[in-house]
Amino acid sequence: MRTKLENRCLEFGVGVIKLVRNIGEKLTQKSRDQLISSATSIGANVAEARSAESRADFIHKLEIALKEARETDYWLTVLYRLTEEPTDIQKALLQECFEITAMLVSSVKTSKENRKLRDRIQSADVGIESRTA
């Protein structure tokens, strides 16, 4: 079962693909490919994070998703600025990209803080064990 974030990322990726199919020649083919690639990579990396092999791997996959979200924001903004009258769909996708990015920033920050806390607790436990041995 997908998480809420995974579902949002999936729907976002689908929305970007649909947008790119309908934008015509506003972006070069390479730019359209980059936009689709980065937008769909967000969800793929979030999904992979759920099966991470370690806490570090989990954080790494979320950080990749975050980089892809920032790249997607860049390409959506380029497209937005090239469009004389941006559509409601473009505006909604930019907003969703912003929200997904914020969620990823928060998730990465929380995961890193939790890792530091666990590391401190484990260090304290090791210190206690070595003193009692």
N, C-alpha and C positions, 0 to 999 in steps of 0.2 A: 504494500500500500504506500502510495506517495505521500510525502509531507505537504503541508500547505505551500511551503516555499517551492518545492519541486513542481507542484501543480501550476503555480503562478509562472514559474520559469518556462514550463512547457507551453502554456497558453501564450506567453509572451513570444516565444520562438515561433510558434505557429502564426501569430499576428504579424510578426516581422516578415515572414515568408510571404504571407498574403499581400502585405504592403508592397514589397519589392516586386511582386508579380504585376502590380497595377501602376507602378510609377513611371513607366515608359523609359525615356532616355535621360532622365534628370541626373542619374549617376552613371558612370562608366560600368561596363560589365564587371570589371575587377572590383570596383567599389561595392557593387551590389553583392558580389560573392563574399567580400569581406564582411559586409553587414550581416548577411545570413549566417556566415560561419561564426562570427562572434556572438550573435544573438542566441543561436542554438547551442553553442558551447557552454553558455552559462548554466543551463539546465542539466546538460550532460555532466558537468563537473560537480554540480550539487548532488546529482543522483549518485555519482561515483563516491562522493564523500561519505555517503551512508554505509558503504562497504569498505571504508578505509581500514588499512592494516594496523594503524596505530593512531594515537592522538596527533602526532606530528603529520602523518599522512592526511588525516582529516582536515587539519588546518591548511595544509598545502593545497589541497583540492579546492577548499573554499577560497583561498587567496587567488587561485587561477580563475575561478568563477568571477571573483571581484574584478580582476584585470579585464576579463572578457566583457563584463558589464560596463566598465569604463570605456572600452573600445567601442562597444555598441552605442553608448551615449554619444560618442564622437561622431560616428557615421550617421546616426539619426539626426544630430544637430546639423551636420553638413547638408543632409537632404532637406531638412526644415528650412534652412537658409537659402537653398536653391529654389524652393517652391514659392511662387508669388503669393499664393493663398493656401497656406498649410491646412490640411484637412483635420477634422476632429480626431480621426484615427491616428494621424501623426502626433497630434498633441497628447492623446491618451497613451500612445506607446512611449513617448518621451517621459511622461509622468510615471508610467509603470517601470520604466528602466531606472528612473531616479529612486523609486521606492524599493525595488529589488536591490539596487546598489546599497541603499541604507540598511536593508536587512542583512546583507552580506557583511558590511562593515561591522555591524553589531555582533553578528555571529562569530566573526574572526576575533574580534576584541574579547568577547566572552570566553571563547575557546582558549585563547592565549592566557587569559587571567586564570581560568580553571586549571590549565596545565601548570602554571607557576605555583598555584596553591597546592596542587597535588605534589609537585616536586618538593616544596617546603615541608609538607607533612611527611613525605617519605624520608627526607633528610633528617627530620626531627626523630622519626621512628628509628632510623639507623643509629643515630646518636644515642638514643636511650638504650637500644639493644647492646651497643658496644660498651656502655658504662655498666650494664648489669651483667655482662659476660665475664 
